[in-house]
Amino acid sequence: MEKARIVLYDDLVIIDETETFFTDAKNLESIVISCLRTTPGALIAEVYVKDKLKSKMTLTNKGKPKKMSIHPNWGGRRAGAGGKRKGEEVLSSKVCFRVDEETLEFLKSLLDKKGEYIRNAIQEKRERDKEKGSQ
């Protein structure tokens, strides 16, 4: 048996917090649903196992349980999953352009480094243009 902490919320604040023991995931889910239905005003339940958020549930308008996502769009369930930052700056913009077959084959040969290669080439070109303009 494992121990879980269930935290029940309304729109803003914690209404109730309880600890329970469970045998498996189905058992824990049924306990959470029961807590949501029996606690007046409870809208959201968060379940923590070993101080880590395990699941999040809510009741629909019809009183049916619905699992909520506990993973915002940062890449996945594993700790540290998702794309890593490229240096200090965060790359947020995307550019698409057309190339001929020869250029395409060259970019494919760079494998995962093509974005970095293009960014560096553009940066070098801008620096050369800036030097020409200052002379």
C-alpha positions in Angstrom: 0.0 0.0 0.0 1.1 3.5 -0.8 0.1 6.8 0.8 -1.4 9.7 -1.1 -2.3 13.2 -0.2 -5.5 14.6 -1.8 -5.9 18.4 -1.9 -9.4 19.7 -2.8 -9.9 23.2 -4.2 -12.7 25.5 -5.1 -12.0 28.3 -7.6 -9.2 29.9 -5.5 -8.5 28.3 -2.2 -7.9 24.9 -0.6 -11.1 23.5 0.9 -9.8 20.3 2.3 -6.7 18.2 2.5 -6.7 14.5 3.3 -4.3 11.6 3.4 -5.2 8.1 2.3 -3.8 4.7 1.5 -4.3 3.0 -1.9 -3.4 -0.3 -3.5 -3.3 0.7 -7.2 -4.2 3.5 -9.6 -7.8 2.5 -10.0 -8.3 2.4 -6.3 -6.8 5.8 -5.9 -8.9 7.2 -8.7 -12.1 6.0 -7.0 -11.0 7.5 -3.7 -10.4 10.9 -5.4 -13.8 10.8 -7.1 -15.5 10.0 -3.9 -13.7 12.9 -2.1 -14.7 15.3 -4.9 -18.4 14.3 -4.7 -18.7 14.3 -0.9 -16.9 17.6 -0.3 -19.2 20.6 -0.8 -17.8 23.2 -3.1 -14.9 21.1 -4.3 -14.1 21.7 -7.9 -10.6 20.3 -8.4 -8.6 17.6 -6.7 -4.8 17.3 -6.8 -3.3 14.0 -5.8 0.3 13.9 -4.5 2.2 10.6 -4.0 5.6 10.9 -2.3 5.3 14.7 -2.5 5.0 14.6 -6.3 1.9 15.6 -8.3 0.5 12.3 -9.5 -2.9 13.4 -11.0 -5.5 16.1 -11.1 -9.3 15.6 -11.5 -12.4 17.7 -11.7 -16.1 17.1 -11.9 -18.0 18.1 -15.0 -21.3 20.0 -14.8 -23.1 16.7 -14.9 -21.1 15.4 -12.0 -18.9 13.0 -14.0 -15.2 12.8 -13.1 -12.7 14.1 -15.7 -8.9 13.8 -15.5 -7.0 17.1 -16.1 -3.6 17.4 -17.6 -0.8 17.9 -15.0 1.8 18.5 -17.7 1.8 21.9 -19.3 3.2 22.1 -22.8 6.8 21.6 -21.8 7.5 18.4 -23.6 6.3 15.4 -21.7 5.9 13.4 -18.6 9.6 12.6 -17.8 11.4 15.1 -15.7 13.6 17.2 -17.9 11.8 16.1 -21.1 11.3 18.5 -24.1 13.4 20.7 -26.2 16.4 22.3 -24.6 17.2 26.0 -24.9 19.7 27.0 -27.5 22.1 29.1 -25.5 21.0 32.0 -23.4 18.3 33.3 -25.8 15.0 31.6 -26.3 14.2 31.0 -30.0 10.5 31.7 -30.5 10.2 32.7 -34.2 10.1 30.4 -37.2 11.1 31.2 -40.8 10.3 29.0 -43.9 12.0 29.5 -47.2 12.5 27.6 -50.5 15.8 26.2 -51.6 17.1 24.3 -54.7 17.9 20.6 -54.5 21.7 21.1 -54.0 21.1 23.3 -50.9 18.5 20.9 -49.6 20.9 18.0 -49.8 23.6 20.1 -48.0 21.2 21.0 -45.2 20.1 17.4 -44.8 23.8 16.4 -44.4 24.0 18.8 -41.4 21.5 16.6 -39.6 20.2 18.3 -36.4 22.6 21.3 -36.8 20.9 22.9 -39.8 19.0 25.6 -37.8 22.2 26.5 -35.9 24.2 26.6 -39.1 21.7 28.9 -40.8 21.5 31.2 -37.8 25.3 31.5 -37.7 25.5 32.1 -41.4 23.0 35.0 -41.2 24.8 36.5 -38.2 28.1 36.4 -40.0 26.6 38.0 -43.1 25.1 40.8 -40.9 28.4 41.4 -39.3 30.2 41.6 -42.6 27.6 44.1 -44.0 27.9 46.2 -40.8 31.7 46.3 -41.3 31.4 47.3 -44.9 28.9 50.1 -44.0 31.3 51.5 -41.3 34.3 51.7 -43.7 
